[in-house]
Amino acid sequence: MKKWLAGFFIAVTVIVAATAFAPRKITWVAIGDSITYLNEHQNETGNRITKGYMTRVTEKLPHVQYINKRVEIEAVAVVFQLCSRLLNHQ
């Protein structure tokens, strides 16, 4: 009985240790500045680049994925102002 219990404990410990250190998925929402825009539009650089910044990041960090959203700068400014007002309670 003791050998079985010891083996079970070791198996559970190995499974917990193996799954505890797996990196969790991270989703990065890019708001569409020039770096993120050019990542998917290399032809607009005259094909001077072969891979964009975000592609290189996700190759180095496979647990990171990104969503490329184009946001007009005016919309970002409005959101920033609203957040500032909320934080300052104005």
Backbone as CSV, one residue per row, in Angstrom:
resi,resn,N_x,N_y,N_z,CA_x,CA_y,CA_z,C_x,C_y,C_z
1,MET,0.821,-1.200,0.000,0.000,0.000,0.000,0.862,1.259,0.000
2,LYS,1.955,1.238,0.763,2.817,2.408,0.845,3.500,2.699,-0.487
3,LYS,3.919,1.633,-1.227,4.561,1.847,-2.527,3.566,2.471,-3.507
4,TRP,2.335,1.983,-3.500,1.314,2.529,-4.391,1.049,3.991,-4.061
5,LEU,0.926,4.322,-2.780,0.669,5.698,-2.354,1.849,6.608,-2.710
6,ALA,3.063,6.119,-2.546,4.249,6.902,-2.899,4.301,7.137,-4.404
7,GLY,4.002,6.106,-5.191,3.985,6.255,-6.645,2.910,7.235,-7.099
8,PHE,1.745,7.150,-6.480,0.656,8.074,-6.802,1.054,9.511,-6.473
9,PHE,1.668,9.705,-5.309,2.108,11.040,-4.901,3.144,11.601,-5.870
10,ILE,4.072,10.773,-6.296,5.095,11.222,-7.246,4.455,11.579,-8.585
11,ALA,3.515,10.766,-9.063,2.849,11.033,-10.338,2.072,12.346,-10.279
12,VAL,1.353,12.575,-9.190,0.596,13.819,-9.039,1.542,15.014,-8.978
13,THR,2.637,14.870,-8.268,3.625,15.947,-8.166,4.205,16.290,-9.534
14,VAL,4.526,15.299,-10.334,5.089,15.532,-11.665,4.067,16.221,-12.561
15,ILE,2.818,15.781,-12.517,1.770,16.398,-13.347,1.539,17.842,-12.943
16,VAL,1.459,18.112,-11.657,1.249,19.487,-11.183,2.431,20.368,-11.562
17,ALA,3.642,19.864,-11.390,4.828,20.653,-11.727,4.903,20.942,-13.228
18,ALA,4.521,19.975,-14.038,4.588,20.165,-15.491,3.565,21.185,-15.986
19,THR,2.414,21.219,-15.370,1.374,22.147,-15.825,1.430,23.498,-15.128
20,ALA,2.100,23.584,-14.003,2.122,24.839,-13.251,2.983,25.897,-13.931
21,PHE,3.962,25.493,-14.690,4.889,26.448,-15.276,4.640,26.713,-16.756
22,ALA,3.550,26.212,-17.288,3.219,26.491,-18.688,2.785,27.954,-18.805
23,PRO,3.333,28.677,-19.785,2.950,30.091,-19.912,1.492,30.220,-20.336
24,ARG,0.819,31.192,-19.759,-0.579,31.399,-20.121,-0.652,32.246,-21.379
25,LYS,-1.717,32.051,-22.129,-1.906,32.802,-23.367,-2.154,34.269,-23.052
26,ILE,-1.513,35.136,-23.805,-1.685,36.579,-23.670,-2.155,37.111,-25.010
27,THR,-3.210,37.914,-24.977,-3.685,38.561,-26.195,-3.353,40.037,-26.111
28,TRP,-2.666,40.524,-27.119,-2.196,41.892,-27.176,-3.037,42.593,-28.228
29,VAL,-3.741,43.647,-27.836,-4.536,44.416,-28.783,-3.732,45.634,-29.191
30,ALA,-3.303,45.645,-30.434,-2.541,46.765,-30.976,-3.526,47.774,-31.535
31,ILE,-3.332,49.033,-31.194,-4.330,50.042,-31.562,-4.070,50.698,-32.903
32,GLY,-3.171,50.180,-33.685,-3.033,50.617,-35.060,-2.158,51.823,-35.294
33,ASP,-1.049,51.935,-34.581,-0.104,53.003,-34.925,0.710,52.548,-36.131
34,SER,1.692,53.316,-36.526,2.409,52.987,-37.762,3.141,51.655,-37.669
35,ILE,3.665,51.296,-36.513,4.390,50.027,-36.382,3.442,48.855,-36.588
36,THR,2.281,48.902,-35.943,1.350,47.788,-36.080,0.706,47.757,-37.451
37,TYR,0.478,48.907,-38.043,-0.123,48.949,-39.378,0.819,48.341,-40.414
38,LEU,2.086,48.716,-40.351,3.048,48.225,-41.332,3.354,46.747,-41.162
39,ASN,3.040,46.179,-40.005,3.256,44.755,-39.803,2.525,43.943,-40.860
40,GLU,1.349,44.369,-41.241,0.538,43.623,-42.206,0.459,44.304,-43.570
41,HIS,1.233,45.351,-43.784,1.216,46.073,-45.060,2.649,46.363,-45.518
42,GLN,3.454,45.296,-45.644,4.855,45.492,-46.028,4.989,46.106,-47.410
43,ASN,3.995,45.886,-48.278,4.085,46.451,-49.625,4.097,47.981,-49.601
44,GLU,3.561,48.580,-48.549,3.553,50.032,-48.451,4.906,50.599,-48.010
45,THR,5.819,49.727,-47.638,7.184,50.170,-47.328,8.102,49.939,-48.518
46,GLY,7.522,49.583,-49.652,8.345,49.231,-50.807,9.021,47.892,-50.589
47,ASN,8.410,47.060,-49.756,8.941,45.736,-49.398,10.355,45.810,-48.822
48,ARG,10.626,46.881,-48.087,11.925,47.005,-47.415,11.988,46.124,-46.182
49,ILE,10.834,45.726,-45.671,10.817,44.824,-44.519,10.196,43.503,-44.949
50,THR,10.648,42.420,-44.322,10.083,41.106,-44.636,9.158,40.624,-43.533
51,LYS,9.403,41.074,-42.321,8.556,40.725,-41.178,8.346,41.973,-40.354
52,GLY,7.134,42.131,-39.891,6.845,43.263,-39.033,7.255,42.997,-37.591
53,TYR,7.251,44.049,-36.799,7.637,43.971,-35.387,6.774,42.966,-34.629
54,MET,5.481,43.028,-34.853,4.577,42.164,-34.092,4.742,40.700,-34.486
55,THR,5.012,40.438,-35.738,5.274,39.062,-36.170,6.524,38.525,-35.485
56,ARG,7.565,39.344,-35.414,8.808,38.902,-34.763,8.588,38.653,-33.276
57,VAL,7.778,39.500,-32.622,7.494,39.306,-31.195,6.778,37.980,-30.974
58,THR,5.760,37.707,-31.790,4.998,36.469,-31.591,5.810,35.228,-31.967
59,GLU,6.797,35.373,-32.827,7.687,34.238,-33.106,8.572,33.934,-31.905
60,LYS,9.041,34.973,-31.227,9.900,34.776,-30.046,9.087,34.353,-28.827
61,LEU,7.846,34.821,-28.746,6.976,34.527,-27.601,5.702,33.862,-28.113
62,PRO,5.727,32.559,-28.330,4.581,31.891,-28.948,3.299,31.928,-28.114
63,HIS,3.389,32.234,-26.839,2.184,32.316,-26.015,1.487,33.674,-26.151
64,VAL,2.080,34.586,-26.932,1.495,35.902,-27.162,0.846,35.913,-28.549
65,GLN,-0.392,36.347,-28.596,-1.038,36.571,-29.887,-1.498,38.017,-29.929
66,TYR,-1.734,38.533,-31.102,-2.138,39.928,-31.185,-3.346,40.100,-32.088
67,ILE,-4.084,41.142,-31.810,-5.201,41.575,-32.634,-4.859,42.988,-33.076
68,ASN,-4.802,43.207,-34.367,-4.417,44.505,-34.896,-5.673,45.316,-35.192
69,LYS,-5.951,46.304,-34.386,-7.120,47.168,-34.558,-6.661,48.559,-34.956
70,ARG,-7.250,49.070,-36.016,-6.933,50.442,-36.427,-7.870,51.380,-35.683
71,VAL,-7.290,52.320,-34.994,-8.056,53.293,-34.227,-7.581,54.683,-34.640
72,GLU,-8.523,55.522,-34.970,-8.156,56.890,-35.325,-7.632,57.607,-34.086
73,ILE,-6.659,58.456,-34.262,-6.003,59.131,-33.141,-6.987,59.990,-32.353
74,GLU,-7.995,60.541,-33.035,-8.987,61.353,-32.329,-9.773,60.495,-31.338
75,ALA,-10.083,59.271,-31.734,-10.815,58.369,-30.838,-9.972,58.014,-29.622
76,VAL,-8.686,57.805,-29.830,-7.786,57.501,-28.718,-7.732,58.684,-27.758
77,ALA,-7.689,59.897,-28.301,-7.635,61.094,-27.459,-8.905,61.220,-26.624
78,VAL,-10.058,60.927,-27.202,-11.318,61.005,-26.465,-11.343,59.973,-25.338
79,VAL,-10.928,58.761,-25.639,-10.897,57.717,-24.607,-9.933,58.103,-23.498
80,PHE,-8.787,58.637,-23.854,-7.811,59.063,-22.860,-8.389,60.146,-21.956
81,GLN,-9.076,61.127,-22.540,-9.687,62.200,-21.749,-10.747,61.656,-20.809
82,LEU,-11.564,60.727,-21.302,-12.595,60.136,-20.440,-11.977,59.363,-19.285
83,CYS,-10.937,58.605,-19.566,-10.265,57.855,-18.503,-9.634,58.799,-17.488
84,SER,-9.035,59.879,-17.973,-8.435,60.850,-17.062,-9.488,61.469,-16.159
85,ARG,-10.638,61.797,-16.727,-11.720,62.368,-15.915,-12.227,61.377,-14.885
86,LEU,-12.355,60.119,-15.287,-12.816,59.104,-14.332,-11.819,58.919,-13.195
87,LEU,-10.546,58.905,-13.542,-9.522,58.719,-12.511,-9.415,59.922,-11.583
88,ASN,-9.679,61.107,-12.117,-9.598,62.307,-11.311,-10.947,62.689,-10.688
89,HIS,-11.989,61.890,-10.987,-13.336,62.119,-10.462,-13.867,63.498,-10.807
90,GLN,-13.627,63.952,-12.032,-14.102,65.252,-12.451,-15.331,65.127,-13.312
